[in-house]
Amino acid sequence: MKKILLLTPSKTSTAREKAELFASNVAECLGPNFSVEFSGISDLFFELSQNKIAIYDVNKKFDLRDFDLVVMRHISGMAAEAHAIAAYCDFFNIRYTDEYLNRLLPDNKMSTQFALWVGGIKKWPHSFYGELNEMKRRFIEFGDRAILKDNEGSKGRLNFLVRSPEEIQKIHDDNPGINFILQEFIPNEGDLRILVFGGEAAMAINRKSNTKSHLNNTSQGGSAKILSLDSVSKDILEISKKAAEIIKLQVAGVDVMIDSRSGEIYLLEVNNAPQVSSGSFVDMKTKKYADFLSRECDHYKKETIFSAFETVKFLEVVNQKPLGDIEVIAKIDTGAFSGVIHADNICEKNGILSFNLAGDKQMHFETQDYLTRKVKNTHGGSKTRYLVKFKILIEGREFEALFGLDDRSKMKFKMLIGRAFLIKNNILVDSRRKINLDEEWKLMGEKQ
């Protein structure tokens, strides 16, 4: 039986009754092979931590993953929730409508976290968002204190250290219309604001509270000093640049905190409009911003044209050793969204993925830097596919991209390149351009 979930804002009892009736009528039209459920978006609860992501209905006790299709008919002021739902469905390969929702700008804390988690950045404090009573019920999971902050707040405004469910209720009552995130408190000795301009880390600012407040923001009385980028952990700089890239921000302020107990790195926020013309160190920020604008004026994104088949040279598995001279002929498959590369002996254990690239035992790799995704096969079943980032060379141009690993030993082409790669890298496909595959395979010592 196929299961469909209809989601609407439906905040009033009248709106809920209409939505329930509509769901019932749709179910009647579809017949006995379909199950149709209704939920109000405001009934959903959103949870995110380093190793977990979930969206579930508090009252009906189902997760969005329980459905084959999720339908958001209209979002009516709930763009943040809709964007997070779209990211969640994309990650778990759940069909949803309408797909324009995954292109919304994640201009809020919660859906930004979901978009980045799905994109591979999972270093977030444990966070809750959504139905108030569920938030209060689960407060105890954070111990004796937690951070409650406005989902769309800035400059430390409406950011509270709370110690009980009763405090959560009072703050909610005092601020009608504000949607709050509840987040675990991270003991710290300050935080870092990394300014990312044009994909590069431009400045690092260390901020510390000057008062008994938990806030390090300079706009809330905190002190600040500039750090040299060389003195900042490479991991922090890389995660900041990657965060800006995933949510397509050319100008970003990435806030990072280090747990003073464990030394673990946490992302706090990614701001799409960081203070440049105001706040601290305006002269330095203005200079870095001007340098970025100058680079943008000089930048010309070269358009590349591929034929329907291309010879691909593998340079390295990113963050691993160089690969040497491995070449394959890839099919440019515009009918596929993502790309895939032949590998065998694919095994995941204790957070480590191992595989033989191109089926070659000499090309055995182990990595912790990978993603997983559910994919459907031609028979309608689903399986887990592992995605790893590779550096490759095509037509004399280097690329970095995620490719799925799959055993393609019985396939003619050991590699497929899909639309996501083509779109991201501004590549056109000219089907009139032809290559002699027989000659290519002969040169590479392979048989057609």
Buried (B, 14 or more C-beta within 10 A) or exposed (E): EEBBBBBBBBBEEEBBEEBBEBBEEBBEEEEEEBBBBBBBBBBBBBBBBEEEBEBBBBEEEBBBBEBEBBBBBEBEEBBBBBBBBBBBBBBBBBEBEEEEBBEBBBBBBBBBBBBBBBBBBBBBBBBBBBBBEBBBBBBEEBEEBBBBBBBBBBBBEBBBBBBBBEBBBEBBEEEEEBBBBBBBBBEBEBBBBBBBBBBBBBBBBBBBBBEEBBBBBBBBEBEBEEBEBEEBBEEBBEBBBBBBBBBEBEBBBBBBBBBEEEEEBBBBBBBBEBBBEEBBBEEBBEEBBEBBEEEEEEEEEEEBEBBBBBBBBBBBBBEBEEBEEBBBBBBBBEEBEBBBBBBBEBEEEEEEBBBBBBBEEEBEBEBEEBBEBEBEEEEEEEEEBBBBBBBBBBEEEEBEBBBBBBBBEEEEBBBBBBBBBBEEBEBEBEEEEEEEEEEBBEEEEEEE
